Amino acid sequence: MTWELLKQVLVHDLQLQDDALVPAAGLGDVGLDSLAAVELAESLHSRFGIRVADYEILDSASLADLAELITARSTA
């Protein structure tokens, strides 16, 4: 999954602010809390068949790290 595709999911599915979404941003900095992590995990699974646990999402230090995790899972 590319950065741009993750960004689209965050904006359209989770209603996060597009202008705050930069790869170096921390999850909390963009409003991605534990509830949003659950929603993101569900969205990734239902839309793309990618399984990532909510706690794995929250363990990501930045959006770039999250994109790498999702990319790794999508190719596994």
mmCIF file of the N, C-alpha and C atoms, coordinates in Angstrom:
data_MODEL
# 
_entry.id   MODEL 
# 
loop_
_atom_site.group_PDB 
_atom_site.id 
_atom_site.type_symbol 
_atom_site.label_atom_id 
_atom_site.label_alt_id 
_atom_site.label_comp_id 
_atom_site.label_asym_id 
_atom_site.label_entity_id 
_atom_site.label_seq_id 
_atom_site.pdbx_PDB_ins_code 
_atom_site.Cartn_x 
_atom_site.Cartn_y 
_atom_site.Cartn_z 
_atom_site.occupancy 
_atom_site.B_iso_or_equiv 
_atom_site.pdbx_formal_charge 
_atom_site.auth_seq_id 
_atom_site.auth_comp_id 
_atom_site.auth_asym_id 
_atom_site.auth_atom_id 
_atom_site.pdbx_PDB_model_num 
ATOM 1   N N  . MET A 1 1  ? 0.858   -1.174  0.000  1.00 0.00 ? 1  MET A N  1 
ATOM 2   C CA . MET A 1 1  ? 0.000   0.000   0.000  1.00 0.00 ? 1  MET A CA 1 
ATOM 3   C C  . MET A 1 1  ? 0.897   1.228   0.000  1.00 0.00 ? 1  MET A C  1 
ATOM 4   N N  . THR A 1 2  ? 0.640   2.111   -0.906 1.00 0.00 ? 2  THR A N  1 
ATOM 5   C CA . THR A 1 2  ? 1.434   3.328   -1.000 1.00 0.00 ? 2  THR A CA 1 
ATOM 6   C C  . THR A 1 2  ? 0.978   4.347   0.045  1.00 0.00 ? 2  THR A C  1 
ATOM 7   N N  . TRP A 1 3  ? 1.825   5.325   0.282  1.00 0.00 ? 3  TRP A N  1 
ATOM 8   C CA . TRP A 1 3  ? 1.502   6.402   1.208  1.00 0.00 ? 3  TRP A CA 1 
ATOM 9   C C  . TRP A 1 3  ? 0.211   7.108   0.773  1.00 0.00 ? 3  TRP A C  1 
ATOM 10  N N  . GLU A 1 4  ? 0.076   7.391   -0.499 1.00 0.00 ? 4  GLU A N  1 
ATOM 11  C CA . GLU A 1 4  ? -1.107  8.114   -0.991 1.00 0.00 ? 4  GLU A CA 1 
ATOM 12  C C  . GLU A 1 4  ? -2.390  7.326   -0.757 1.00 0.00 ? 4  GLU A C  1 
ATOM 13  N N  . LEU A 1 5  ? -2.343  6.011   -0.923 1.00 0.00 ? 5  LEU A N  1 
ATOM 14  C CA . LEU A 1 5  ? -3.523  5.195   -0.681 1.00 0.00 ? 5  LEU A CA 1 
ATOM 15  C C  . LEU A 1 5  ? -3.886  5.188   0.803  1.00 0.00 ? 5  LEU A C  1 
ATOM 16  N N  . LEU A 1 6  ? -2.891  5.077   1.677  1.00 0.00 ? 6  LEU A N  1 
ATOM 17  C CA . LEU A 1 6  ? -3.154  5.156   3.107  1.00 0.00 ? 6  LEU A CA 1 
ATOM 18  C C  . LEU A 1 6  ? -3.757  6.512   3.464  1.00 0.00 ? 6  LEU A C  1 
ATOM 19  N N  . LYS A 1 7  ? -3.229  7.552   2.894  1.00 0.00 ? 7  LYS A N  1 
ATOM 20  C CA . LYS A 1 7  ? -3.737  8.902   3.149  1.00 0.00 ? 7  LYS A CA 1 
ATOM 21  C C  . LYS A 1 7  ? -5.205  9.010   2.729  1.00 0.00 ? 7  LYS A C  1 
ATOM 22  N N  . GLN A 1 8  ? -5.550  8.445   1.591  1.00 0.00 ? 8  GLN A N  1 
ATOM 23  C CA . GLN A 1 8  ? -6.947  8.465   1.141  1.00 0.00 ? 8  GLN A CA 1 
ATOM 24  C C  . GLN A 1 8  ? -7.852  7.743   2.129  1.00 0.00 ? 8  GLN A C  1 
ATOM 25  N N  . VAL A 1 9  ? -7.403  6.602   2.643  1.00 0.00 ? 9  VAL A N  1 
ATOM 26  C CA . VAL A 1 9  ? -8.199  5.855   3.626  1.00 0.00 ? 9  VAL A CA 1 
ATOM 27  C C  . VAL A 1 9  ? -8.380  6.686   4.892  1.00 0.00 ? 9  VAL A C  1 
ATOM 28  N N  . LEU A 1 10 ? -7.307  7.320   5.347  1.00 0.00 ? 10 LEU A N  1 
ATOM 29  C CA . LEU A 1 10 ? -7.392  8.127   6.567  1.00 0.00 ? 10 LEU A CA 1 
ATOM 30  C C  . LEU A 1 10 ? -8.342  9.314   6.403  1.00 0.00 ? 10 LEU A C  1 
ATOM 31  N N  . VAL A 1 11 ? -8.333  9.921   5.233  1.00 0.00 ? 11 VAL A N  1 
ATOM 32  C CA . VAL A 1 11 ? -9.195  11.082  4.989  1.00 0.00 ? 11 VAL A CA 1 
ATOM 33  C C  . VAL A 1 11 ? -10.642 10.649  4.758  1.00 0.00 ? 11 VAL A C  1 
ATOM 34  N N  . HIS A 1 12 ? -10.853 9.683   3.884  1.00 0.00 ? 12 HIS A N  1 
ATOM 35  C CA . HIS A 1 12 ? -12.214 9.312   3.510  1.00 0.00 ? 12 HIS A CA 1 
ATOM 36  C C  . HIS A 1 12 ? -12.922 8.408   4.512  1.00 0.00 ? 12 HIS A C  1 
ATOM 37  N N  . ASP A 1 13 ? -12.207 7.449   5.070  1.00 0.00 ? 13 ASP A N  1 
ATOM 38  C CA . ASP A 1 13 ? -12.846 6.502   5.986  1.00 0.00 ? 13 ASP A CA 1 
ATOM 39  C C  . ASP A 1 13 ? -12.851 6.996   7.434  1.00 0.00 ? 13 ASP A C  1 
ATOM 40  N N  . LEU A 1 14 ? -11.765 7.650   7.843  1.00 0.00 ? 14 LEU A N  1 
ATOM 41  C CA . LEU A 1 14 ? -11.655 8.075   9.234  1.00 0.00 ? 14 LEU A CA 1 
ATOM 42  C C  . LEU A 1 14 ? -11.907 9.564   9.432  1.00 0.00 ? 14 LEU A C  1 
ATOM 43  N N  . GLN A 1 15 ? -12.088 10.280  8.327  1.00 0.00 ? 15 GLN A N  1 
ATOM 44  C CA . GLN A 1 15 ? -12.401 11.707  8.381  1.00 0.00 ? 15 GLN A CA 1 
ATOM 45  C C  . GLN A 1 15 ? -11.295 12.534  9.039  1.00 0.00 ? 15 GLN A C  1 
ATOM 46  N N  . LEU A 1 16 ? -10.024 12.119  8.865  1.00 0.00 ? 16 LEU A N  1 
ATOM 47  C CA . LEU A 1 16 ? -8.906  12.897  9.386  1.00 0.00 ? 16 LEU A CA 1 
ATOM 48  C C  . LEU A 1 16 ? -8.607  14.051  8.435  1.00 0.00 ? 16 LEU A C  1 
ATOM 49  N N  . GLN A 1 17 ? -7.998  15.090  8.955  1.00 0.00 ? 17 GLN A N  1 
ATOM 50  C CA . GLN A 1 17 ? -7.707  16.291  8.170  1.00 0.00 ? 17 GLN A CA 1 
ATOM 51  C C  . GLN A 1 17 ? -6.536  16.054  7.221  1.00 0.00 ? 17 GLN A C  1 
ATOM 52  N N  . ASP A 1 18 ? -6.775  16.249  5.940  1.00 0.00 ? 18 ASP A N  1 
ATOM 53  C CA . ASP A 1 18 ? -5.785  16.006  4.896  1.00 0.00 ? 18 ASP A CA 1 
ATOM 54  C C  . ASP A 1 18 ? -4.499  16.794  5.121  1.00 0.00 ? 18 ASP A C  1 
ATOM 55  N N  . ASP A 1 19 ? -4.603  18.059  5.502  1.00 0.00 ? 19 ASP A N  1 
ATOM 56  C CA . ASP A 1 19 ? -3.415  18.904  5.625  1.00 0.00 ? 19 ASP A CA 1 
ATOM 57  C C  . ASP A 1 19 ? -2.502  18.493  6.781  1.00 0.00 ? 19 ASP A C  1 
ATOM 58  N N  . ALA A 1 20 ? -3.002  17.729  7.743  1.00 0.00 ? 20 ALA A N  1 
ATOM 59  C CA . ALA A 1 20 ? -2.183  17.270  8.867  1.00 0.00 ? 20 ALA A CA 1 
ATOM 60  C C  . ALA A 1 20 ? -1.463  15.970  8.558  1.00 0.00 ? 20 ALA A C  1 
ATOM 61  N N  . LEU A 1 21 ? -1.816  15.320  7.469  1.00 0.00 ? 21 LEU A N  1 
ATOM 62  C CA . LEU A 1 21 ? -1.281  13.995  7.157  1.00 0.00 ? 21 LEU A CA 1 
ATOM 63  C C  . LEU A 1 21 ? 0.010   14.090  6.357  1.00 0.00 ? 21 LEU A C  1 
ATOM 64  N N  . VAL A 1 22 ? 1.106   14.028  7.077  1.00 0.00 ? 22 VAL A N  1 
ATOM 65  C CA . VAL A 1 22 ? 2.434   13.984  6.470  1.00 0.00 ? 22 VAL A CA 1 
ATOM 66  C C  . VAL A 1 22 ? 3.129   12.747  7.019  1.00 0.00 ? 22 VAL A C  1 
ATOM 67  N N  . PRO A 1 23 ? 4.012   12.130  6.254  1.00 0.00 ? 23 PRO A N  1 
ATOM 68  C CA . PRO A 1 23 ? 4.614   10.874  6.689  1.00 0.00 ? 23 PRO A CA 1 
ATOM 69  C C  . PRO A 1 23 ? 5.282   10.912  8.064  1.00 0.00 ? 23 PRO A C  1 
ATOM 70  N N  . ALA A 1 24 ? 5.892   12.039  8.418  1.00 0.00 ? 24 ALA A N  1 
ATOM 71  C CA . ALA A 1 24 ? 6.620   12.121  9.689  1.00 0.00 ? 24 ALA A CA 1 
ATOM 72  C C  . ALA A 1 24 ? 5.709   12.363  10.894 1.00 0.00 ? 24 ALA A C  1 
ATOM 73  N N  . ALA A 1 25 ? 4.438   12.635  10.666 1.00 0.00 ? 25 ALA A N  1 
ATOM 74  C CA . ALA A 1 25 ? 3.515   12.946  11.761 1.00 0.00 ? 25 ALA A CA 1 
ATOM 75  C C  . ALA A 1 25 ? 3.278   11.730  12.646 1.00 0.00 ? 25 ALA A C  1 
ATOM 76  N N  . GLY A 1 26 ? 3.204   11.984  13.945 1.00 0.00 ? 26 GLY A N  1 
ATOM 77  C CA . GLY A 1 26 ? 2.838   10.933  14.881 1.00 0.00 ? 26 GLY A CA 1 
ATOM 78  C C  . GLY A 1 26 ? 1.350   10.668  14.805 1.00 0.00 ? 26 GLY A C  1 
ATOM 79  N N  . LEU A 1 27 ? 0.940   9.494   15.211 1.00 0.00 ? 27 LEU A N  1 
ATOM 80  C CA . LEU A 1 27 ? -0.468  9.131   15.114 1.00 0.00 ? 27 LEU A CA 1 
ATOM 81  C C  . LEU A 1 27 ? -1.349  10.057  15.959 1.00 0.00 ? 27 LEU A C  1 
ATOM 82  N N  . GLY A 1 28 ? -0.906  10.359  17.160 1.00 0.00 ? 28 GLY A N  1 
ATOM 83  C CA . GLY A 1 28 ? -1.665  11.260  18.015 1.00 0.00 ? 28 GLY A CA 1 
ATOM 84  C C  . GLY A 1 28 ? -1.747  12.668  17.460 1.00 0.00 ? 28 GLY A C  1 
ATOM 85  N N  . ASP A 1 29 ? -0.716  13.078  16.741 1.00 0.00 ? 29 ASP A N  1 
ATOM 86  C CA . ASP A 1 29 ? -0.686  14.421  16.162 1.00 0.00 ? 29 ASP A CA 1 
ATOM 87  C C  . ASP A 1 29 ? -1.777  14.624  15.117 1.00 0.00 ? 29 ASP A C  1 
ATOM 88  N N  . VAL A 1 30 ? -2.197  13.557  14.478 1.00 0.00 ? 30 VAL A N  1 
ATOM 89  C CA . VAL A 1 30 ? -3.220  13.669  13.428 1.00 0.00 ? 30 VAL A CA 1 
ATOM 90  C C  . VAL A 1 30 ? -4.602  13.227  13.906 1.00 0.00 ? 30 VAL A C  1 
ATOM 91  N N  . GLY A 1 31 ? -4.692  12.843  15.183 1.00 0.00 ? 31 GLY A N  1 
ATOM 92  C CA . GLY A 1 31 ? -5.992  12.466  15.738 1.00 0.00 ? 31 GLY A CA 1 
ATOM 93  C C  . GLY A 1 31 ? -6.314  10.991  15.632 1.00 0.00 ? 31 GLY A C  1 
ATOM 94  N N  . LEU A 1 32 ? -5.315  10.164  15.405 1.00 0.00 ? 32 LEU A N  1 
ATOM 95  C CA . LEU A 1 32 ? -5.555  8.734   15.299 1.00 0.00 ? 32 LEU A CA 1 
ATOM 96  C C  . LEU A 1 32 ? -5.422  8.121   16.701 1.00 0.00 ? 32 LEU A C  1 
ATOM 97  N N  . ASP A 1 33 ? -6.546  7.944   17.351 1.00 0.00 ? 33 ASP A N  1 
ATOM 98  C CA . ASP A 1 33 ? -6.586  7.387   18.699 1.00 0.00 ? 33 ASP A CA 1 
ATOM 99  C C  . ASP A 1 33 ? -6.958  5.912   18.640 1.00 0.00 ? 33 ASP A C  1 
ATOM 100 N N  . SER A 1 34 ? -7.217  5.317   19.806 1.00 0.00 ? 34 SER A N  1 
ATOM 101 C CA . SER A 1 34 ? -7.485  3.876   19.840 1.00 0.00 ? 34 SER A CA 1 
ATOM 102 C C  . SER A 1 34 ? -8.751  3.499   19.073 1.00 0.00 ? 34 SER A C  1 
ATOM 103 N N  . LEU A 1 35 ? -9.780  4.306   19.141 1.00 0.00 ? 35 LEU A N  1 
ATOM 104 C CA . LEU A 1 35 ? -11.007 4.018   18.390 1.00 0.00 ? 35 LEU A CA 1 
ATOM 105 C C  . LEU A 1 35 ? -10.746 4.118   16.887 1.00 0.00 ? 35 LEU A C  1 
ATOM 106 N N  . ALA A 1 36 ? -10.014 5.132   16.480 1.00 0.00 ? 36 ALA A N  1 
ATOM 107 C CA . ALA A 1 36 ? -9.679  5.291   15.060 1.00 0.00 ? 36 ALA A CA 1 
ATOM 108 C C  . ALA A 1 36 ? -8.813  4.133   14.574 1.00 0.00 ? 36 ALA A C  1 
ATOM 109 N N  . ALA A 1 37 ? -7.943  3.617   15.446 1.00 0.00 ? 37 ALA A N  1 
ATOM 110 C CA . ALA A 1 37 ? -7.101  2.478   15.069 1.00 0.00 ? 37 ALA A CA 1 
ATOM 111 C C  . ALA A 1 37 ? -7.950  1.246   14.787 1.00 0.00 ? 37 ALA A C  1 
ATOM 112 N N  . VAL A 1 38 ? -8.985  1.032   15.599 1.00 0.00 ? 38 VAL A N  1 
ATOM 113 C CA . VAL A 1 38 ? -9.897  -0.092  15.370 1.00 0.00 ? 38 VAL A CA 1 
ATOM 114 C C  . VAL A 1 38 ? -10.620 0.105   14.033 1.00 0.00 ? 38 VAL A C  1 
ATOM 115 N N  . GLU A 1 39 ? -11.087 1.318   13.786 1.00 0.00 ? 39 GLU A N  1 
ATOM 116 C CA . GLU A 1 39 ? -11.784 1.611   12.534 1.00 0.00 ? 39 GLU A CA 1 
ATOM 117 C C  . GLU A 1 39 ? -10.862 1.434   11.336 1.00 0.00 ? 39 GLU A C  1 
ATOM 118 N N  . LEU A 1 40 ? -9.609  1.868   11.469 1.00 0.00 ? 40 LEU A N  1 
ATOM 119 C CA . LEU A 1 40 ? -8.653  1.719   10.378 1.00 0.00 ? 40 LEU A CA 1 
ATOM 120 C C  . LEU A 1 40 ? -8.367  0.248   10.109 1.00 0.00 ? 40 LEU A C  1 
ATOM 121 N N  . ALA A 1 41 ? -8.172  -0.528  11.166 1.00 0.00 ? 41 ALA A N  1 
ATOM 122 C CA . ALA A 1 41 ? -7.916  -1.964  10.996 1.00 0.00 ? 41 ALA A CA 1 
ATOM 123 C C  . ALA A 1 41 ? -9.071  -2.623  10.259 1.00 0.00 ? 41 ALA A C  1 
ATOM 124 N N  . GLU A 1 42 ? -10.294 -2.283  10.619 1.00 0.00 ? 42 GLU A N  1 
ATOM 125 C CA . GLU A 1 42 ? -11.473 -2.848  9.962  1.00 0.00 ? 42 GLU A CA 1 
ATOM 126 C C  . GLU A 1 42 ? -11.562 -2.400  8.508  1.00 0.00 ? 42 GLU A C  1 
ATOM 127 N N  . SER A 1 43 ? -11.291 -1.132  8.267  1.00 0.00 ? 43 SER A N  1 
ATOM 128 C CA . SER A 1 43 ? -11.347 -0.602  6.909  1.00 0.00 ? 43 SER A CA 1 
ATOM 129 C C  . SER A 1 43 ? -10.301 -1.266  6.010  1.00 0.00 ? 43 SER A C  1 
ATOM 130 N N  . LEU A 1 44 ? -9.096  -1.427  6.519  1.00 0.00 ? 44 LEU A N  1 
ATOM 131 C CA . LEU A 1 44 ? -8.042  -2.082  5.729  1.00 0.00 ? 44 LEU A CA 1 
ATOM 132 C C  . LEU A 1 44 ? -8.418  -3.513  5.393  1.00 0.00 ? 44 LEU A C  1 
ATOM 133 N N  . HIS A 1 45 ? -9.035  -4.192  6.352  1.00 0.00 ? 45 HIS A N  1 
ATOM 134 C CA . HIS A 1 45 ? -9.429  -5.578  6.099  1.00 0.00 ? 45 HIS A CA 1 
ATOM 135 C C  . HIS A 1 45 ? -10.593 -5.665  5.118  1.00 0.00 ? 45 HIS A C  1 
ATOM 136 N N  . SER A 1 46 ? -11.616 -4.854  5.325  1.00 0.00 ? 46 SER A N  1 
ATOM 137 C CA . SER A 1 46 ? -12.798 -4.953  4.468  1.00 0.00 ? 46 SER A CA 1 
ATOM 138 C C  . SER A 1 46 ? -12.540 -4.452  3.044  1.00 0.00 ? 46 SER A C  1 
ATOM 139 N N  . ARG A 1 47 ? -11.734 -3.419  2.896  1.00 0.00 ? 47 ARG A N  1 
ATOM 140 C CA . ARG A 1 47 ? -11.493 -2.852  1.571  1.00 0.00 ? 47 ARG A CA 1 
ATOM 141 C C  . ARG A 1 47 ? -10.382 -3.544  0.805  1.00 0.00 ? 47 ARG A C  1 
ATOM 142 N N  . PHE A 1 48 ? -9.334  -3.983  1.527  1.00 0.00 ? 48 PHE A N  1 
ATOM 143 C CA . PHE A 1 48 ? -8.143  -4.490  0.834  1.00 0.00 ? 48 PHE A CA 1 
ATOM 144 C C  . PHE A 1 48 ? -7.733  -5.896  1.250  1.00 0.00 ? 48 PHE A C  1 
ATOM 145 N N  . GLY A 1 49 ? -8.415  -6.459  2.246  1.00 0.00 ? 49 GLY A N  1 
ATOM 146 C CA . GLY A 1 49 ? -8.053  -7.789  2.716  1.00 0.00 ? 49 GLY A CA 1 
ATOM 147 C C  . GLY A 1 49 ? -6.766  -7.816  3.526  1.00 0.00 ? 49 GLY A C  1 
ATOM 148 N N  . ILE A 1 50 ? -6.347  -6.666  4.032  1.00 0.00 ? 50 ILE A N  1 
ATOM 149 C CA . ILE A 1 50 ? -5.108  -6.556  4.801  1.00 0.00 ? 50 ILE A CA 1 
ATOM 150 C C  . ILE A 1 50 ? -5.454  -6.629  6.286  1.00 0.00 ? 50 ILE A C  1 
ATOM 151 N N  . ARG A 1 51 ? -4.825  -7.575  6.971  1.00 0.00 ? 51 ARG A N  1 
ATOM 152 C CA . ARG A 1 51 ? -5.069  -7.728  8.412  1.00 0.00 ? 51 ARG A CA 1 
ATOM 153 C C  . ARG A 1 51 ? -3.941  -7.080  9.212  1.00 0.00 ? 51 ARG A C  1 
ATOM 154 N N  . VAL A 1 52 ? -4.312  -6.061  9.968  1.00 0.00 ? 52 VAL A N  1 
ATOM 155 C CA . VAL A 1 52 ? -3.402  -5.388  10.893 1.00 0.00 ? 52 VAL A CA 1 
ATOM 156 C C  . VAL A 1 52 ? -4.197  -5.157  12.172 1.00 0.00 ? 52 VAL A C  1 
ATOM 157 N N  . ALA A 1 53 ? -3.643  -5.543  13.301 1.00 0.00 ? 53 ALA A N  1 
ATOM 158 C CA . ALA A 1 53 ? -4.332  -5.363  14.576 1.00 0.00 ? 53 ALA A CA 1 
ATOM 159 C C  . ALA A 1 53 ? -4.270  -3.901  15.011 1.00 0.00 ? 53 ALA A C  1 
ATOM 160 N N  . ASP A 1 54 ? -5.277  -3.484  15.756 1.00 0.00 ? 54 ASP A N  1 
ATOM 161 C CA . ASP A 1 54 ? -5.314  -2.098  16.224 1.00 0.00 ? 54 ASP A CA 1 
ATOM 162 C C  . ASP A 1 54 ? -4.092  -1.753  17.064 1.00 0.00 ? 54 ASP A C  1 
ATOM 163 N N  . TYR A 1 55 ? -3.614  -2.683  17.895 1.00 0.00 ? 55 TYR A N  1 
ATOM 164 C CA . TYR A 1 55 ? -2.444  -2.393  18.725 1.00 0.00 ? 55 TYR A CA 1 
ATOM 165 C C  . TYR A 1 55 ? -1.181  -2.232  17.876 1.00 0.00 ? 55 TYR A C  1 
ATOM 166 N N  . GLU A 1 56 ? -1.127  -2.915  16.727 1.00 0.00 ? 56 GLU A N  1 
ATOM 167 C CA . GLU A 1 56 ? 0.013   -2.748  15.834 1.00 0.00 ? 56 GLU A CA 1 
ATOM 168 C C  . GLU A 1 56 ? -0.015  -1.359  15.195 1.00 0.00 ? 56 GLU A C  1 
ATOM 169 N N  . ILE A 1 57 ? -1.198  -0.904  14.870 1.00 0.00 ? 57 ILE A N  1 
ATOM 170 C CA . ILE A 1 57 ? -1.345  0.447   14.325 1.00 0.00 ? 57 ILE A CA 1 
ATOM 171 C C  . ILE A 1 57 ? -0.864  1.457   15.350 1.00 0.00 ? 57 ILE A C  1 
ATOM 172 N N  . LEU A 1 58 ? -1.312  1.309   16.592 1.00 0.00 ? 58 LEU A N  1 
ATOM 173 C CA . LEU A 1 58 ? -0.955  2.259   17.644 1.00 0.00 ? 58 LEU A CA 1 
ATOM 174 C C  . LEU A 1 58 ? 0.527   2.204   18.006 1.00 0.00 ? 58 LEU A C  1 
ATOM 175 N N  . ASP A 1 59 ? 1.180   1.077   17.754 1.00 0.00 ? 59 ASP A N  1 
ATOM 176 C CA . ASP A 1 59 ? 2.617   0.953   18.032 1.00 0.00 ? 59 ASP A CA 1 
ATOM 177 C C  . ASP A 1 59 ? 3.476   1.667   16.994 1.00 0.00 ? 59 ASP A C  1 
ATOM 178 N N  . SER A 1 60 ? 2.898   2.081   15.891 1.00 0.00 ? 60 SER A N  1 
ATOM 179 C CA . SER A 1 60 ? 3.648   2.784   14.854 1.00 0.00 ? 60 SER A CA 1 
ATOM 180 C C  . SER A 1 60 ? 4.024   4.181   15.354 1.00 0.00 ? 60 SER A C  1 
ATOM 181 N N  . ALA A 1 61 ? 5.288   4.533   15.188 1.00 0.00 ? 61 ALA A N  1 
ATOM 182 C CA . ALA A 1 61 ? 5.767   5.832   15.672 1.00 0.00 ? 61 ALA A CA 1 
ATOM 183 C C  . ALA A 1 61 ? 5.311   6.989   14.790 1.00 0.00 ? 61 ALA A C  1 
ATOM 184 N N  . SER A 1 62 ? 5.082   6.706   13.525 1.00 0.00 ? 62 SER A N  1 
ATOM 185 C CA . SER A 1 62 ? 4.684   7.765   12.584 1.00 0.00 ? 62 SER A CA 1 
ATOM 186 C C  . SER A 1 62 ? 3.785   7.168   11.511 1.00 0.00 ? 62 SER A C  1 
ATOM 187 N N  . LEU A 1 63 ? 3.205   8.040   10.723 1.00 0.00 ? 63 LEU A N  1 
ATOM 188 C CA . LEU A 1 63 ? 2.387   7.562   9.608  1.00 0.00 ? 63 LEU A CA 1 
ATOM 189 C C  . LEU A 1 63 ? 3.245   6.817   8.585  1.00 0.00 ? 63 LEU A C  1 
ATOM 190 N N  . ALA A 1 64 ? 4.495   7.225   8.422  1.00 0.00 ? 64 ALA A N  1 
ATOM 191 C CA . ALA A 1 64 ? 5.395   6.514   7.506  1.00 0.00 ? 64 ALA A CA 1 
ATOM 192 C C  . ALA A 1 64 ? 5.628   5.089   7.998  1.00 0.00 ? 64 ALA A C  1 
ATOM 193 N N  . ASP A 1 65 ? 5.822   4.922   9.306  1.00 0.00 ? 65 ASP A N  1 
ATOM 194 C CA . ASP A 1 65 ? 5.987   3.582   9.865  1.00 0.00 ? 65 ASP A CA 1 
ATOM 195 C C  . ASP A 1 65 ? 4.730   2.749   9.665  1.00 0.00 ? 65 ASP A C  1 
ATOM 196 N N  . LEU A 1 66 ? 3.584   3.384   9.838  1.00 0.00 ? 66 LEU A N  1 
ATOM 197 C CA . LEU A 1 66 ? 2.309   2.692   9.632  1.00 0.00 ? 66 LEU A CA 1 
ATOM 198 C C  . LEU A 1 66 ? 2.176   2.254   8.178  1.00 0.00 ? 66 LEU A C  1 
ATOM 199 N N  . ALA A 1 67 ? 2.533   3.115   7.250  1.00 0.00 ? 67 ALA A N  1 
ATOM 200 C CA . ALA A 1 67 ? 2.465   2.765   5.829  1.00 0.00 ? 67 ALA A CA 1 
ATOM 201 C C  . ALA A 1 67 ? 3.381   1.582   5.526  1.00 0.00 ? 67 ALA A C  1 
ATOM 202 N N  . GLU A 1 68 ? 4.567   1.550   6.137  1.00 0.00 ? 68 GLU A N  1 
ATOM 203 C CA . GLU A 1 68 ? 5.488   0.429   5.936  1.00 0.00 ? 68 GLU A CA 1 
ATOM 204 C C  . GLU A 1 68 ? 4.901   -0.871  6.474  1.00 0.00 ? 68 GLU A C  1 
ATOM 205 N N  . LEU A 1 69 ? 4.286   -0.811  7.663  1.00 0.00 ? 69 LEU A N  1 
ATOM 206 C CA . LEU A 1 69 ? 3.657   -1.994  8.241  1.00 0.00 ? 69 LEU A CA 1 
ATOM 207 C C  . LEU A 1 69 ? 2.563   -2.521  7.326  1.00 0.00 ? 69 LEU A C  1 
ATOM 208 N N  . ILE A 1 70 ? 1.720   -1.639  6.858  1.00 0.00 ? 70 ILE A N  1 
ATOM 209 C CA . ILE A 1 70 ? 0.613   -2.042  5.995  1.00 0.00 ? 70 ILE A CA 1 
ATOM 210 C C  . ILE A 1 70 ? 1.132   -2.599  4.670  1.00 0.00 ? 70 ILE A C  1 
ATOM 211 N N  . THR A 1 71 ? 2.175   -1.983  4.130  1.00 0.00 ? 71 THR A N  1 
ATOM 212 C CA . THR A 1 71 ? 2.782   -2.471  2.890  1.00 0.00 ? 71 THR A CA 1 
ATOM 213 C C  . THR A 1 71 ? 3.319   -3.878  3.089  1.00 0.00 ? 71 THR A C  1 
ATOM 214 N N  . ALA A 1 72 ? 3.995   -4.098  4.209  1.00 0.00 ? 72 ALA A N  1 
ATOM 215 C CA . ALA A 1 72 ? 4.537   -5.431  4.494  1.00 0.00 ? 72 ALA A CA 1 
ATOM 216 C C  . ALA A 1 72 ? 3.419   -6.463  4.595  1.00 0.00 ? 72 ALA A C  1 
ATOM 217 N N  . ARG A 1 73 ? 2.315   -6.093  5.222  1.00 0.00 ? 73 ARG A N  1 
ATOM 218 C CA . ARG A 1 73 ? 1.196   -7.020  5.363  1.00 0.00 ? 73 ARG A CA 1 
ATOM 219 C C  . ARG A 1 73 ? 0.498   -7.271  4.036  1.00 0.00 ? 73 ARG A C  1 
ATOM 220 N N  . SER A 1 74 ? 0.474   -6.275  3.180  1.00 0.00 ? 74 SER A N  1 
ATOM 221 C CA . SER A 1 74 ? -0.238  -6.438  1.912  1.00 0.00 ? 74 SER A CA 1 
ATOM 222 C C  . SER A 1 74 ? 0.527   -7.333  0.946  1.00 0.00 ? 74 SER A C  1 
ATOM 223 N N  . THR A 1 75 ? 1.817   -7.478  1.160  1.00 0.00 ? 75 THR A N  1 
ATOM 224 C CA . THR A 1 75 ? 2.616   -8.312  0.271  1.00 0.00 ? 75 THR A CA 1 
ATOM 225 C C  . THR A 1 75 ? 2.893   -9.680  0.881  1.00 0.00 ? 75 THR A C  1 
ATOM 226 N N  . ALA A 1 76 ? 2.462   -9.865  2.114  1.00 0.00 ? 76 ALA A N  1 
ATOM 227 C CA . ALA A 1 76 ? 2.735   -11.149 2.810  1.00 0.00 ? 76 ALA A CA 1 
ATOM 228 C C  . ALA A 1 76 ? 1.790   -12.236 2.355  1.00 0.00 ? 76 ALA A C  1 
# 
